[in-house]
């Protein structure tokens, strides 16, 4: 008789995904073994296979569930009915806050999705496209006409270029938090660097820095 699922099955799978994301981000998908993952999770290798049939299954679940989280943020912000600029600012803020706690998942998404089977890769990439499209639409609301000139998605990708790799330099023990930097990113996108010094956000951040230095 097949082994049934325990009451904590999904909870355990979530713990496995979190540990696998950390391991894949640190060592790379191909360099991390199921034996290492089982040890890191504190379970036997046979028990690990009870939850996941192979590494590819784990990789897909990491990437797919992470994209579901990002899509849920888009849906939540859209449902709050803000005007154009506050809507874009809130999207940036929510994504930055998510990135703060999902660094490993983000690295796996960027570096390891190419190892998925074609159908799995298509599913993840399609979700990525929906997220980019949502940002492109938010930017078009702020500056109508970009879409007509086919600039809405390029500008969205410039925005992602600013926020996607913040974890490489923005550290928990640094002067600024992700919440501090999100409005700065929005200000740069909307006003350019030239207008940045005039924003309340940067003045507040500068005051925060000055207080720390004192």
C-alpha positions in Angstrom: 0.0 0.0 0.0 1.3 3.5 -0.9 2.4 5.6 1.9 -0.2 8.3 2.7 0.5 12.0 3.2 0.9 13.2 6.8 -0.9 16.2 8.2 2.4 18.1 7.9 3.2 17.0 4.4 3.0 20.5 2.8 4.8 22.1 5.7 7.7 19.7 5.3 7.7 20.2 1.5 8.0 24.0 2.2 10.9 23.4 4.5 12.6 21.3 1.9 12.1 23.9 -0.8 13.6 26.6 1.4 16.6 24.6 2.2 17.0 23.4 -1.4 16.8 27.1 -2.6 19.6 28.0 -0.2 21.7 25.0 -1.4 21.1 25.6 -5.1 21.9 29.3 -4.8 25.1 28.6 -2.9 26.4 25.6 -4.9 24.5 25.6 -8.2 21.8 23.1 -9.2 24.1 20.5 -10.6 26.6 20.7 -7.8 24.0 20.1 -5.0 23.1 16.4 -4.4 20.0 14.9 -3.0 22.2 13.4 -0.3 23.4 16.9 0.7 19.9 18.2 0.7 18.6 15.4 2.9 21.4 16.1 5.4 20.7 19.8 5.4 17.0 19.1 6.0 17.7 16.6 8.7 15.9 13.8 7.0 16.9 10.5 5.4 17.4 10.3 1.6 14.5 7.8 1.2 12.2 10.2 3.2 13.3 13.1 0.9 12.1 11.0 -2.1 8.8 10.7 -0.4 8.3 14.4 -0.8 10.1 14.9 -4.2 10.8 12.4 -6.9 14.0 14.1 -8.0 16.1 17.4 -8.0 14.3 18.7 -11.1 11.0 18.4 -9.4 12.4 20.4 -6.5 13.9 23.0 -8.8 10.6 23.5 -10.6 8.7 23.9 -7.4 11.1 26.5 -6.1 10.9 28.6 -9.3 7.1 28.1 -9.9 6.1 28.8 -6.3 8.3 31.9 -6.2 6.7 33.2 -9.4 3.3 32.5 -7.8 4.3 34.8 -4.9 5.3 37.6 -7.2 2.1 37.3 -9.2 0.1 37.4 -6.0 1.8 40.7 -5.1 0.8 42.1 -8.5 -2.8 41.0 -8.0 -3.0 42.4 -4.5 -1.6 45.8 -5.5 -3.9 46.0 -8.6 -6.9 45.3 -6.4 -6.1 48.3 -4.1 -7.1 50.8 -6.8 -4.3 53.4 -6.5 -3.6 56.2 -8.9 -0.8 55.6 -11.5 2.3 56.9 -9.6 1.3 55.5 -6.2 0.4 52.2 -7.9 3.9 51.9 -9.4 5.6 53.0 -6.2 3.6 50.3 -4.3 4.6 47.6 -6.8 8.3 48.5 -6.3 8.0 48.6 -2.5 6.2 45.2 -2.3 8.7 43.5 -4.7 11.7 45.0 -2.8 10.3 43.7 0.5 9.8 40.3 -1.1 13.3 40.2 -2.5 14.7 41.0 1.0 13.5 37.6 2.2 13.7 35.5 -1.0 17.3 36.0 -2.1 18.0 32.3 -2.6 14.8 31.7 -4.6 15.6 34.7 -6.7 19.1 33.4 -7.5 17.7 30.0 -8.4 15.1 31.6 -10.7 17.8 33.6 -12.5 20.6 30.9 -12.7 18.9 27.5 -12.8 15.6 27.7 -14.6 17.5 26.8 -17.8 17.9 23.3 -16.4 14.2 22.6 -16.3 12.5 20.5 -18.9 10.9 22.5 -21.8 7.3 22.4 -20.5 8.3 23.3 -17.0 10.5 26.1 -18.2 7.7 27.5 -20.4 5.3 27.6 -17.4 7.8 29.6 -15.3 8.8 31.9 -18.1 5.1 32.6 -18.9 4.6 33.7 -15.3 7.7 35.9 -15.5 6.2 37.5 -18.7 3.0 38.3 -16.9 4.9 40.0 -14.1 6.9 42.1 -16.6 3.7 43.0 -18.4 2.1 44.1 -15.2 5.0 46.5 -14.5 5.0 47.6 -18.1 1.3 48.5 -17.8 2.0 50.3 -14.5 4.7 52.4 -16.2 2.4 53.1 -19.2 -0.2 54.5 -16.8 2.4 56.9 -15.5 3.7 57.9 -19.0 1.0 57.2 -21.6 2.5 56.7 -25.0 5.4 54.4 -24.1 3.5 51.4 -25.2 2.7 52.9 -28.6 6.5 53.5 -29.0 7.2 50.0 -27.8 9.1 51.4 -24.8 6.9 50.2 -22.0 8.6 46.8 -21.6 12.1 48.0 -22.1 11.6 50.6 -19.4 10.1 47.9 -17.2 13.2 45.8 -17.7 15.4 48.8 -16.8 13.4 49.0 -13.6 14.0 45.3 -12.9 17.7 45.9 -13.6 17.7 48.3 -10.7 15.9 46.1 -8.2 16.7 42.5 -9.1 20.2 42.3 -7.8 19.9 44.6 -4.7 20.7 41.6 -2.5 24.3 41.7 -3.8 25.0 45.0 -2.2 22.1 45.9 0.2 22.8 44.1 3.4 20.8 43.7 6.6 23.5 45.4 8.7 23.9 48.3 6.3 22.6 51.9 6.6 19.6 51.4 4.4 16.8 48.8 4.3 14.9 47.5 1.3 12.0 49.7 2.4 14.3 52.7 2.4 15.6 52.1 -1.1 12.3 51.2 -2.8 11.1 54.9 -3.0 14.5 55.9 -4.1 14.3 53.5 -7.0 10.8 54.8 -7.9 12.1 58.4 -7.8 15.0 57.6 -10.1 12.6 55.9 -12.6 10.1 58.8 -12.5 12.3 61.8 -12.2 15.8 60.7 -13.1 18.9 61.2 -11.0 18.7 65.0 -11.5 15.4 65.1 -9.6 16.4 62.7 -6.9 17.9 65.2 -4.5 14.6 67.1 -4.4 12.6 64.1 -3.1 11.5 63.8 0.5 12.6 60.2 0.3 16.3 61.0 -0.2 16.2 63.8 2.3 14.8 61.4 4.9 17.4 58.8 4.0 20.2 61.3 4.1 19.1 62.4 7.6 19.0 58.8 8.6 22.6 58.3 7.4 23.7 61.5 9.1 22.2 60.4 12.4 24.0 57.0 12.1 27.3 58.7 11.4 26.9 60.9 14.5 
